[in-house]
Amino acid sequence: MDARNLHRNPENRTACLCVKQEERIRFPAGSTLSSFMDKLVTPYLYGLSYYDRYGRWPWAEFSHGIIGMLEYAAVVDVITERFLAELVQQLQKDRGNPEVAKQLRTLSPNRHCPCGSLRAFRRCHAEAWNGVRRIHRDARALGVDLKVLMPRPA
């Protein structure tokens, strides 16, 4: 694969530097341009050069969109109420993916994967499945009812 096509948003051909939740941590509101370059752009460019040389990314990669957010949830230190709110917001934007909302309401390892493959979610995108399980566990600890947060479509 051509390294120039790695981590690019297909809709607008911009660089995808990291998942939104990680971006907020690395580049909080009020940060400088220099900080943006140091914390996001430089690692991205390093990752591209590493990929070009070794054929793989030097650290964990996440898919685009909601699947990437779920993969990130599997490895992030803490899932907060803000993370859950951002997840709901992304789901509302991504109306074409009801499978994720179903998983967030009620866990089911054999339900079809949200990517559309028709394979079991836990087998197709295992890290995203682990993220959903983690979200359920941490939401319970926060006292957040995911069934209320993720109402069924009318």
Legacy VTK file of the C-alpha trace (Angstrom):
# vtk DataFile Version 3.0
C-alpha trace
ASCII
DATASET POLYDATA
POINTS 154 float
0.000 0.000 0.000
1.159 3.499 -0.802
2.036 5.311 2.468
0.500 8.503 1.068
-2.934 6.886 1.348
-2.551 5.834 4.978
-4.704 7.534 7.549
-6.549 9.768 5.145
-10.194 10.612 5.520
-11.792 9.282 2.339
-14.566 11.894 2.321
-12.399 15.009 2.288
-8.870 13.598 1.783
-7.530 15.215 4.970
-5.046 13.466 7.229
-6.502 11.419 10.076
-3.994 12.107 12.834
-5.770 10.145 15.587
-9.233 9.376 16.951
-11.131 12.427 18.207
-10.918 11.468 21.888
-7.138 11.119 21.668
-6.912 14.410 19.773
-8.678 16.184 22.631
-6.132 14.732 25.095
-3.066 15.504 22.971
-4.291 18.887 21.745
-6.634 20.430 24.317
-8.479 23.677 23.678
-6.125 26.655 23.892
-3.068 24.738 22.666
-0.592 26.431 20.364
0.241 25.647 16.757
3.643 24.480 17.949
1.935 22.022 20.297
-0.256 20.776 17.426
2.852 20.124 15.350
4.694 18.396 18.218
1.836 16.281 19.538
-0.046 15.357 16.364
1.680 16.202 13.086
5.215 15.051 13.923
4.086 11.624 15.221
1.870 11.234 12.142
4.759 11.996 9.779
7.054 9.694 11.749
4.436 6.948 11.476
4.266 7.396 7.703
8.049 7.185 7.323
8.133 4.126 9.597
5.413 2.480 7.520
7.267 3.292 4.332
10.377 1.585 5.696
8.930 -1.403 7.615
5.496 -1.937 6.049
3.588 -1.457 9.300
2.497 1.339 11.609
4.771 1.770 14.703
1.884 1.812 17.232
-1.739 0.789 17.525
-3.952 1.823 14.642
-7.652 2.506 14.844
-10.258 2.318 12.117
-12.099 5.400 10.900
-15.386 6.545 12.397
-17.377 4.714 15.014
-15.417 1.449 14.731
-12.216 3.384 15.545
-13.872 4.972 18.568
-14.846 1.517 19.815
-11.324 0.173 19.220
-9.942 3.143 21.140
-12.362 2.441 24.004
-10.702 -0.961 24.423
-7.311 0.603 25.225
-7.977 4.058 26.699
-7.183 4.519 30.394
-10.578 5.850 31.450
-13.954 6.000 29.754
-15.669 9.144 30.938
-19.176 10.495 30.589
-17.758 12.904 28.002
-16.424 9.962 25.984
-19.882 8.363 26.094
-21.503 11.635 24.995
-19.078 11.909 22.053
-19.813 8.314 21.117
-23.556 9.039 21.060
-22.916 12.186 19.011
-20.889 10.172 16.462
-23.646 7.560 16.284
-26.215 10.253 15.612
-24.082 11.475 12.696
-23.634 7.910 11.444
-27.314 6.964 11.093
-26.395 4.180 8.661
-24.894 2.062 11.441
-27.675 0.788 13.734
-25.638 -2.290 14.734
-23.417 -0.237 17.053
-26.420 1.301 18.780
-27.889 -2.195 19.238
-24.629 -3.404 20.790
-24.521 -0.414 23.115
-28.084 -1.107 24.263
-27.591 -4.868 24.700
-24.371 -6.842 24.284
-24.540 -9.724 21.825
-21.246 -11.251 20.602
-22.857 -13.021 17.657
-24.709 -10.001 16.235
-23.447 -8.865 12.815
-20.401 -6.633 12.782
-21.140 -2.924 12.245
-18.692 -2.880 9.316
-21.280 -4.726 7.230
-19.334 -7.967 6.777
-22.194 -10.126 8.151
-19.609 -11.883 10.367
-20.014 -12.027 14.142
-18.869 -8.713 15.636
-16.505 -10.342 18.143
-14.745 -12.230 15.357
-14.663 -9.551 12.667
-13.559 -6.495 14.694
-12.406 -8.044 17.971
-10.871 -4.845 19.375
-14.040 -2.868 18.682
-16.023 -5.655 20.382
-13.684 -5.391 23.399
-14.317 -1.646 23.369
-18.088 -2.172 23.494
-17.669 -4.548 26.440
-15.448 -1.999 28.178
-17.983 0.771 27.524
-20.696 -1.371 29.131
-18.552 -2.068 32.183
-17.415 1.540 32.650
-20.889 2.978 31.985
-22.246 0.783 34.780
-19.470 2.048 37.086
-20.395 5.641 36.161
-24.080 4.942 36.778
-24.935 5.596 33.119
-27.751 3.530 31.635
-26.794 2.865 28.018
-30.360 1.844 27.163
-31.492 5.342 28.099
-28.498 6.964 26.379
-29.087 4.910 23.202
-32.849 4.896 22.645
-34.249 2.712 19.889
-35.033 4.544 16.655
-38.689 5.469 16.254
LINES 1 155
154 0 1 2 3 4 5 6 7 8 9 10 11 12 13 14 15 16 17 18 19 20 21 22 23 24 25 26 27 28 29 30 31 32 33 34 35 36 37 38 39 40 41 42 43 44 45 46 47 48 49 50 51 52 53 54 55 56 57 58 59 60 61 62 63 64 65 66 67 68 69 70 71 72 73 74 75 76 77 78 79 80 81 82 83 84 85 86 87 88 89 90 91 92 93 94 95 96 97 98 99 100 101 102 103 104 105 106 107 108 109 110 111 112 113 114 115 116 117 118 119 120 121 122 123 124 125 126 127 128 129 130 131 132 133 134 135 136 137 138 139 140 141 142 143 144 145 146 147 148 149 150 151 152 153
